[in-house]
């Protein structure tokens, strides 16, 4: 069995979560508000800040900063996946759950695990923000990032962290920045 060790030092993290069977459901107009509310409730229960975010049809990437000394992102994601999964399942139905998913009472909306990476400084943070924001173009969903509404790219432009035309050519993003 794999040993899923997680580094529990630092407080800023990059995450990738993928839907079960890569179902293209996350950009569904009925589900986005449910995910937004689930995240809001989680943030009220266990504070964290969403620094960067992109929602794609079958996965999401984000960077969170947790309060100093708090590294329990697994509790947050577990609760978010469970709560959103229950609500999403009633809207879009569940994929055919495996016997293992049935035993673990999983909804089938999400893949069981997620990818996390502790951010190790400003260059690492910038590379992961670039990776997050360029993802809709990488996957051929849009030709310009300004066309993709489900991203913090627009907030980064408003804060002058990116020019509005950033990403029109592929940025030099290290291969370690994502897990797809």
Protein Blocks (a to p, Z undefined) as FASTA:
>chain_A
ZZddddfedjbdcdddddehhiafklpmklmmmmmmmmmmmmmmmgcddfbdcddfkbcc
ddddddehiaclmlmmmmmmmmmmmmmmmmnopadddfklmmnopghlacfbdcddddeb
jklmmmmmmmmmmmmmmnopambfklpmbbcklmmmmnopacfkgokaccdddfklpcZZ
